Amino acid sequence: MYKNLDPVLNTPVRLAIVSVLIKLKQADFNYLMEITKTTQGNLSHQIKKLHEAEYIEVIKTFKGNYPHTICKLTEKGRQAFEQYVDDIKNYLHL
C-alpha cells in the first residue's frame, strides 16, 4: 500500500529548496531564487511554509543596508527529505 507523500515537500519549489539545502547545508535567498527560477513573493511563501513545518531555519541579517536571508536545513527537514525520497522510490518500484 502506498503512503501519502509529505504535503510540505510535495510542491516543486519546496522540494527544490530542500534539495539544494541537502547539498549546501545553507543558502541565501537570492541563490535560492536563482536556482528555483521563481518570484520573490512565491519563494518567500514557500520558505515560510518550510519554516512553519520546522524543515528549515531562517536567519535574517543585513548585508550593508540590505536585508540578507539565509536558510539552513534542520534535522527534521533532512529526515523528511530522506523519507520523501524513499517514498518516491517505493512508488517507482526502485
N, CA, C and O atoms as CSV, one atom per row, in Angstrom:
chain,resi,resn,atom,element,x,y,z
A,1,MET,N,N,0.838,-1.184,0.000
A,1,MET,CA,C,0.000,0.000,0.000
A,1,MET,C,C,0.887,1.253,0.000
A,1,MET,O,O,1.886,1.323,0.717
A,2,TYR,N,N,0.511,2.213,-0.797
A,2,TYR,CA,C,1.281,3.448,-0.906
A,2,TYR,C,C,0.975,4.384,0.254
A,2,TYR,O,O,-0.169,4.540,0.679
A,3,LYS,N,N,2.041,4.999,0.746
A,3,LYS,CA,C,1.875,6.032,1.767
A,3,LYS,C,C,1.623,7.349,1.070
A,3,LYS,O,O,2.044,7.550,-0.070
A,4,ASN,N,N,0.944,8.236,1.745
A,4,ASN,CA,C,0.788,9.576,1.190
A,4,ASN,C,C,2.132,10.287,1.227
A,4,ASN,O,O,2.884,10.167,2.194
A,5,LEU,N,N,2.425,11.029,0.166
A,5,LEU,CA,C,3.657,11.803,0.137
A,5,LEU,C,C,3.530,13.004,1.066
A,5,LEU,O,O,2.439,13.547,1.244
A,6,ASP,N,N,4.637,13.410,1.649
A,6,ASP,CA,C,4.680,14.560,2.554
A,6,ASP,C,C,4.151,15.794,1.822
A,6,ASP,O,O,4.759,16.236,0.846
A,7,PRO,N,N,3.031,16.354,2.276
A,7,PRO,CA,C,2.454,17.509,1.576
A,7,PRO,C,C,3.346,18.749,1.611
A,7,PRO,O,O,3.243,19.612,0.739
A,8,VAL,N,N,4.215,18.840,2.607
A,8,VAL,CA,C,5.119,20.001,2.672
A,8,VAL,C,C,6.143,19.919,1.540
A,8,VAL,O,O,6.461,20.932,0.918
A,9,LEU,N,N,6.651,18.738,1.275
A,9,LEU,CA,C,7.682,18.580,0.244
A,9,LEU,C,C,7.110,18.277,-1.135
A,9,LEU,O,O,7.832,18.339,-2.131
A,10,ASN,N,N,5.840,17.954,-1.204
A,10,ASN,CA,C,5.245,17.563,-2.477
A,10,ASN,C,C,4.826,18.779,-3.307
A,10,ASN,O,O,3.770,18.777,-3.940
A,11,THR,N,N,5.651,19.796,-3.293
A,11,THR,CA,C,5.489,21.024,-4.074
A,11,THR,C,C,6.836,21.291,-4.727
A,11,THR,O,O,7.853,21.300,-4.033
A,12,PRO,N,N,6.878,21.509,-6.036
A,12,PRO,CA,C,8.169,21.619,-6.726
A,12,PRO,C,C,9.161,22.625,-6.129
A,12,PRO,O,O,10.340,22.303,-5.978
A,13,VAL,N,N,8.713,23.815,-5.793
A,13,VAL,CA,C,9.656,24.824,-5.280
A,13,VAL,C,C,10.186,24.418,-3.910
A,13,VAL,O,O,11.381,24.561,-3.648
A,14,ARG,N,N,9.323,23.916,-3.033
A,14,ARG,CA,C,9.780,23.488,-1.700
A,14,ARG,C,C,10.736,22.306,-1.807
A,14,ARG,O,O,11.739,22.246,-1.095
A,15,LEU,N,N,10.426,21.378,-2.688
A,15,LEU,CA,C,11.314,20.236,-2.886
A,15,LEU,C,C,12.665,20.699,-3.424
A,15,LEU,O,O,13.705,20.181,-3.019
A,16,ALA,N,N,12.654,21.666,-4.330
A,16,ALA,CA,C,13.905,22.204,-4.876
A,16,ALA,C,C,14.728,22.891,-3.791
A,16,ALA,O,O,15.947,22.721,-3.740
A,17,ILE,N,N,14.082,23.660,-2.928
A,17,ILE,CA,C,14.782,24.356,-1.839
A,17,ILE,C,C,15.467,23.336,-0.930
A,17,ILE,O,O,16.653,23.465,-0.626
A,18,VAL,N,N,14.724,22.337,-0.505
A,18,VAL,CA,C,15.289,21.335,0.404
A,18,VAL,C,C,16.383,20.532,-0.297
A,18,VAL,O,O,17.384,20.182,0.328
A,19,SER,N,N,16.208,20.237,-1.574
A,19,SER,CA,C,17.240,19.516,-2.333
A,19,SER,C,C,18.549,20.298,-2.364
A,19,SER,O,O,19.627,19.718,-2.233
A,20,VAL,N,N,18.453,21.603,-2.536
A,20,VAL,CA,C,19.658,22.457,-2.523
A,20,VAL,C,C,20.290,22.430,-1.142
A,20,VAL,O,O,21.507,22.302,-1.013
A,21,LEU,N,N,19.460,22.551,-0.103
A,21,LEU,CA,C,19.987,22.615,1.259
A,21,LEU,C,C,20.568,21.280,1.731
A,21,LEU,O,O,21.426,21.264,2.613
A,22,ILE,N,N,20.121,20.178,1.167
A,22,ILE,CA,C,20.710,18.868,1.489
A,22,ILE,C,C,22.185,18.891,1.099
A,22,ILE,O,O,23.030,18.369,1.827
A,23,LYS,N,N,22.492,19.491,-0.043
A,23,LYS,CA,C,23.873,19.520,-0.541
A,23,LYS,C,C,24.698,20.631,0.096
A,23,LYS,O,O,25.848,20.411,0.476
A,24,LEU,N,N,24.113,21.829,0.215
A,24,LEU,CA,C,24.883,23.005,0.618
A,24,LEU,C,C,24.824,23.328,2.107
A,24,LEU,O,O,25.617,24.139,2.586
A,25,LYS,N,N,23.928,22.730,2.831
A,25,LYS,CA,C,23.706,22.992,4.264
A,25,LYS,C,C,23.029,24.338,4.509
A,25,LYS,O,O,22.172,24.444,5.387
A,26,GLN,N,N,23.409,25.385,3.732
A,26,GLN,CA,C,22.710,26.669,3.848
A,26,GLN,C,C,22.827,27.407,2.521
A,26,GLN,O,O,23.759,27.185,1.748
A,27,ALA,N,N,21.861,28.293,2.272
A,27,ALA,CA,C,21.872,29.091,1.051
A,27,ALA,C,C,21.107,30.376,1.314
A,27,ALA,O,O,20.187,30.407,2.132
A,28,ASP,N,N,21.494,31.436,0.614
A,28,ASP,CA,C,20.769,32.685,0.816
A,28,ASP,C,C,19.601,32.801,-0.164
A,28,ASP,O,O,19.490,32.046,-1.130
A,29,PHE,N,N,18.748,33.763,0.119
A,29,PHE,CA,C,17.502,33.954,-0.615
A,29,PHE,C,C,17.755,34.131,-2.107
A,29,PHE,O,O,17.083,33.503,-2.924
A,30,ASN,N,N,18.712,34.976,-2.471
A,30,ASN,CA,C,18.964,35.239,-3.889
A,30,ASN,C,C,19.423,33.981,-4.623
A,30,ASN,O,O,19.019,33.744,-5.762
A,31,TYR,N,N,20.255,33.182,-3.982
A,31,TYR,CA,C,20.702,31.941,-4.605
A,31,TYR,C,C,19.520,30.999,-4.809
A,31,TYR,O,O,19.383,30.393,-5.871
A,32,LEU,N,N,18.672,30.877,-3.796
A,32,LEU,CA,C,17.505,30.008,-3.916
A,32,LEU,C,C,16.549,30.506,-4.999
A,32,LEU,O,O,15.939,29.703,-5.704
A,33,MET,N,N,16.419,31.815,-5.132
A,33,MET,CA,C,15.552,32.375,-6.169
A,33,MET,C,C,16.110,32.042,-7.554
A,33,MET,O,O,15.360,31.716,-8.474
A,34,GLU,N,N,17.424,32.128,-7.689
A,34,GLU,CA,C,18.079,31.806,-8.953
A,34,GLU,C,C,17.895,30.326,-9.303
A,34,GLU,O,O,17.567,29.987,-10.440
A,35,ILE,N,N,18.106,29.457,-8.328
A,35,ILE,CA,C,18.016,28.003,-8.544
A,35,ILE,C,C,16.586,27.564,-8.856
A,35,ILE,O,O,16.363,26.744,-9.746
A,36,THR,N,N,15.618,28.114,-8.118
A,36,THR,CA,C,14.226,27.678,-8.283
A,36,THR,C,C,13.525,28.388,-9.442
A,36,THR,O,O,12.461,27.955,-9.884
A,37,LYS,N,N,14.111,29.462,-9.926
A,37,LYS,CA,C,13.530,30.238,-11.031
A,37,LYS,C,C,12.081,30.640,-10.726
A,37,LYS,O,O,11.179,30.482,-11.549
A,38,THR,N,N,11.900,31.161,-9.519
A,38,THR,CA,C,10.577,31.609,-9.110
A,38,THR,C,C,10.654,33.077,-8.702
A,38,THR,O,O,11.733,33.669,-8.689
A,39,THR,N,N,9.520,33.652,-8.375
A,39,THR,CA,C,9.473,35.061,-7.992
A,39,THR,C,C,9.825,35.229,-6.515
A,39,THR,O,O,9.808,34.266,-5.748
A,40,GLN,N,N,10.142,36.457,-6.131
A,40,GLN,CA,C,10.432,36.753,-4.724
A,40,GLN,C,C,9.252,36.388,-3.847
A,40,GLN,O,O,9.419,35.774,-2.794
A,41,GLY,N,N,8.063,36.764,-4.278
A,41,GLY,CA,C,6.863,36.508,-3.480
A,41,GLY,C,C,6.609,35.024,-3.284
A,41,GLY,O,O,6.319,34.580,-2.174
A,42,ASN,N,N,6.717,34.255,-4.365
A,42,ASN,CA,C,6.490,32.813,-4.256
A,42,ASN,C,C,7.565,32.161,-3.394
A,42,ASN,O,O,7.259,31.316,-2.553
A,43,LEU,N,N,8.826,32.551,-3.597
A,43,LEU,CA,C,9.901,31.974,-2.797
A,43,LEU,C,C,9.698,32.282,-1.317
A,43,LEU,O,O,9.874,31.407,-0.469
A,44,SER,N,N,9.329,33.515,-1.007
A,44,SER,CA,C,9.065,33.891,0.397
A,44,SER,C,C,7.975,33.014,0.996
A,44,SER,O,O,8.092,32.548,2.130
A,45,HIS,N,N,6.919,32.794,0.229
A,45,HIS,CA,C,5.800,31.967,0.694
A,45,HIS,C,C,6.266,30.530,0.944
A,45,HIS,O,O,5.920,29.940,1.968
A,46,GLN,N,N,7.038,29.969,0.029
A,46,GLN,CA,C,7.493,28.586,0.172
A,46,GLN,C,C,8.471,28.431,1.337
A,46,GLN,O,O,8.430,27.437,2.061
A,47,ILE,N,N,9.348,29.417,1.514
A,47,ILE,CA,C,10.269,29.411,2.655
A,47,ILE,C,C,9.481,29.462,3.965
A,47,ILE,O,O,9.811,28.766,4.926
A,48,LYS,N,N,8.446,30.285,3.993
A,48,LYS,CA,C,7.609,30.390,5.191
A,48,LYS,C,C,6.966,29.042,5.523
A,48,LYS,O,O,6.923,28.647,6.688
A,49,LYS,N,N,6.468,28.337,4.510
A,49,LYS,CA,C,5.841,27.025,4.732
A,49,LYS,C,C,6.867,26.021,5.273
A,49,LYS,O,O,6.566,25.261,6.194
A,50,LEU,N,N,8.072,26.017,4.703
A,50,LEU,CA,C,9.111,25.109,5.187
A,50,LEU,C,C,9.529,25.454,6.612
A,50,LEU,O,O,9.794,24.562,7.418
A,51,HIS,N,N,9.587,26.735,6.919
A,51,HIS,CA,C,9.947,27.182,8.266
A,51,HIS,C,C,8.860,26.787,9.276
A,51,HIS,O,O,9.168,26.320,10.373
A,52,GLU,N,N,7.598,26.974,8.903
A,52,GLU,CA,C,6.482,26.608,9.783
A,52,GLU,C,C,6.479,25.112,10.080
A,52,GLU,O,O,6.083,24.693,11.167
A,53,ALA,N,N,6.920,24.304,9.111
A,53,ALA,CA,C,6.993,22.850,9.301
A,53,ALA,C,C,8.264,22.446,10.041
A,53,ALA,O,O,8.480,21.266,10.319
A,54,GLU,N,N,9.101,23.430,10.356
A,54,GLU,CA,C,10.385,23.220,11.049
A,54,GLU,C,C,11.365,22.404,10.206
A,54,GLU,O,O,12.215,21.692,10.742
A,55,TYR,N,N,11.239,22.514,8.887
A,55,TYR,CA,C,12.161,21.825,7.974
A,55,TYR,C,C,13.389,22.674,7.700
A,55,TYR,O,O,14.453,22.151,7.370
A,56,ILE,N,N,13.239,23.993,7.837
A,56,ILE,CA,C,14.387,24.885,7.659
A,56,ILE,C,C,14.413,25.926,8.768
A,56,ILE,O,O,13.395,26.243,9.383
A,57,GLU,N,N,15.601,26.441,9.000
A,57,GLU,CA,C,15.818,27.561,9.910
A,57,GLU,C,C,16.041,28.785,9.017
A,57,GLU,O,O,16.771,28.707,8.029
A,58,VAL,N,N,15.424,29.896,9.357
A,58,VAL,CA,C,15.574,31.127,8.580
A,58,VAL,C,C,16.314,32.138,9.434
A,58,VAL,O,O,15.883,32.475,10.537
A,59,ILE,N,N,17.442,32.622,8.906
A,59,ILE,CA,C,18.271,33.598,9.610
A,59,ILE,C,C,18.228,34.899,8.822
A,59,ILE,O,O,18.635,34.951,7.661
A,60,LYS,N,N,17.731,35.947,9.467
A,60,LYS,CA,C,17.628,37.252,8.799
A,60,LYS,C,C,18.681,38.186,9.375
A,60,LYS,O,O,18.719,38.446,10.577
A,61,THR,N,N,19.532,38.683,8.490
A,61,THR,CA,C,20.572,39.623,8.881
A,61,THR,C,C,20.573,40.772,7.879
A,61,THR,O,O,19.660,40.898,7.062
A,62,PHE,N,N,21.594,41.597,7.950
A,62,PHE,CA,C,21.776,42.659,6.967
A,62,PHE,C,C,23.146,42.539,6.352
A,62,PHE,O,O,24.120,42.222,7.034
A,63,LYS,N,N,23.219,42.792,5.059
A,63,LYS,CA,C,24.479,42.850,4.321
A,63,LYS,C,C,24.561,44.294,3.854
A,63,LYS,O,O,23.915,44.678,2.879
A,64,GLY,N,N,25.363,45.098,4.560
A,64,GLY,CA,C,25.316,46.541,4.306
A,64,GLY,C,C,23.974,47.045,4.793
A,64,GLY,O,O,23.582,46.787,5.931
A,65,ASN,N,N,23.265,47.765,3.932
A,65,ASN,CA,C,21.939,48.284,4.289
A,65,ASN,C,C,20.812,47.388,3.797
A,65,ASN,O,O,19.642,47.752,3.916
A,66,TYR,N,N,21.139,46.230,3.251
A,66,TYR,CA,C,20.134,45.385,2.631
A,66,TYR,C,C,19.863,44.138,3.467
A,66,TYR,O,O,20.787,43.542,4.020
A,67,PRO,N,N,18.578,43.742,3.557
A,67,PRO,CA,C,18.249,42.510,4.280
A,67,PRO,C,C,18.913,41.308,3.602
A,67,PRO,O,O,19.015,41.247,2.377
A,68,HIS,N,N,19.349,40.377,4.404
A,68,HIS,CA,C,20.001,39.173,3.891
A,68,HIS,C,C,19.394,37.977,4.611
A,68,HIS,O,O,19.547,37.834,5.824
A,69,THR,N,N,18.704,37.118,3.865
A,69,THR,CA,C,18.030,35.957,4.437
A,69,THR,C,C,18.806,34.697,4.080
A,69,THR,O,O,19.106,34.448,2.912
A,70,ILE,N,N,19.126,33.910,5.093
A,70,ILE,CA,C,19.838,32.650,4.902
A,70,ILE,C,C,18.940,31.526,5.404
A,70,ILE,O,O,18.326,31.633,6.466
A,71,CYS,N,N,18.872,30.453,4.633
A,71,CYS,CA,C,18.085,29.277,5.017
A,71,CYS,C,C,19.017,28.113,5.291
A,71,CYS,O,O,19.963,27.861,4.544
A,72,LYS,N,N,18.731,27.408,6.378
A,72,LYS,CA,C,19.502,26.214,6.754
A,72,LYS,C,C,18.530,25.070,6.960
A,72,LYS,O,O,17.432,25.259,7.485
A,73,LEU,N,N,18.938,23.894,6.548
A,73,LEU,CA,C,18.125,22.708,6.739
A,73,LEU,C,C,18.222,22.252,8.195
A,73,LEU,O,O,19.310,22.233,8.771
A,74,THR,N,N,17.096,21.889,8.782
A,74,THR,CA,C,17.097,21.332,10.138
A,74,THR,C,C,17.207,19.814,10.056
A,74,THR,O,O,17.076,19.229,8.981
A,75,GLU,N,N,17.443,19.197,11.178
A,75,GLU,CA,C,17.481,17.728,11.233
A,75,GLU,C,C,16.124,17.154,10.833
A,75,GLU,O,O,16.054,16.154,10.119
A,76,LYS,N,N,15.054,17.786,11.294
A,76,LYS,CA,C,13.704,17.338,10.929
A,76,LYS,C,C,13.517,17.423,9.417
A,76,LYS,O,O,12.922,16.531,8.812
A,77,GLY,N,N,14.021,18.488,8.809
A,77,GLY,CA,C,13.923,18.657,7.362
A,77,GLY,C,C,14.713,17.603,6.613
A,77,GLY,O,O,14.254,17.082,5.596
A,78,ARG,N,N,15.900,17.286,7.111
A,78,ARG,CA,C,16.730,16.253,6.472
A,78,ARG,C,C,16.024,14.901,6.528
A,78,ARG,O,O,15.987,14.171,5.538
A,79,GLN,N,N,15.469,14.574,7.684
A,79,GLN,CA,C,14.764,13.301,7.830
A,79,GLN,C,C,13.530,13.246,6.927
A,79,GLN,O,O,13.250,12.216,6.314
A,80,ALA,N,N,12.801,14.351,6.850
A,80,ALA,CA,C,11.605,14.402,5.998
A,80,ALA,C,C,11.979,14.217,4.528
A,80,ALA,O,O,11.277,13.530,3.787
A,81,PHE,N,N,13.086,14.832,4.111
A,81,PHE,CA,C,13.541,14.695,2.726
A,81,PHE,C,C,13.928,13.245,2.437
A,81,PHE,O,O,13.548,12.694,1.403
A,82,GLU,N,N,14.675,12.633,3.338
A,82,GLU,CA,C,15.083,11.239,3.139
A,82,GLU,C,C,13.872,10.315,3.075
A,82,GLU,O,O,13.847,9.382,2.272
A,83,GLN,N,N,12.882,10.562,3.904
A,83,GLN,CA,C,11.647,9.761,3.871
A,83,GLN,C,C,10.904,9.985,2.564
A,83,GLN,O,O,10.382,9.038,1.977
A,84,TYR,N,N,10.853,11.228,2.103
A,84,TYR,CA,C,10.187,11.562,0.845
A,84,TYR,C,C,10.850,10.823,-0.319
A,84,TYR,O,O,10.164,10.264,-1.175
A,85,VAL,N,N,12.182,10.821,-0.347
A,85,VAL,CA,C,12.920,10.120,-1.404
A,85,VAL,C,C,12.614,8.622,-1.350
A,85,VAL,O,O,12.392,7.997,-2.387
A,86,ASP,N,N,12.603,8.050,-0.152
A,86,ASP,CA,C,12.262,6.627,-0.004
A,86,ASP,C,C,10.841,6.348,-0.502
A,86,ASP,O,O,10.601,5.348,-1.179
A,87,ASP,N,N,9.906,7.232,-0.165
A,87,ASP,CA,C,8.513,7.045,-0.600
A,87,ASP,C,C,8.397,7.108,-2.123
A,87,ASP,O,O,7.664,6.323,-2.724
A,88,ILE,N,N,9.119,8.039,-2.744
A,88,ILE,CA,C,9.105,8.144,-4.212
A,88,ILE,C,C,9.703,6.881,-4.829
A,88,ILE,O,O,9.178,6.364,-5.815
A,89,LYS,N,N,10.792,6.388,-4.256
A,89,LYS,CA,C,11.402,5.143,-4.764
A,89,LYS,C,C,10.405,3.992,-4.684
A,89,LYS,O,O,10.338,3.167,-5.595
A,90,ASN,N,N,9.630,3.930,-3.600
A,90,ASN,CA,C,8.618,2.875,-3.465
A,90,ASN,C,C,7.541,3.012,-4.528
A,90,ASN,O,O,7.104,2.010,-5.094
A,91,TYR,N,N,7.105,4.235,-4.806
A,91,TYR,CA,C,6.109,4.464,-5.851
A,91,TYR,C,C,6.618,3.988,-7.198
A,91,TYR,O,O,5.867,3.424,-7.994
A,92,LEU,N,N,7.913,4.221,-7.448
A,92,LEU,CA,C,8.506,3.879,-8.738
A,92,LEU,C,C,9.066,2.456,-8.774
A,92,LEU,O,O,9.611,2.023,-9.790
A,93,HIS,N,N,8.930,1.741,-7.674
A,93,HIS,CA,C,9.423,0.371,-7.557
A,93,HIS,C,C,10.941,0.289,-7.840
A,93,HIS,O,O,11.403,-0.600,-8.555
A,94,LEU,N,N,11.687,1.221,-7.270
A,94,LEU,CA,C,13.152,1.242,-7.445
A,94,LEU,C,C,13.843,0.576,-6.274
A,94,LEU,O,O,15.072,0.498,-6.245
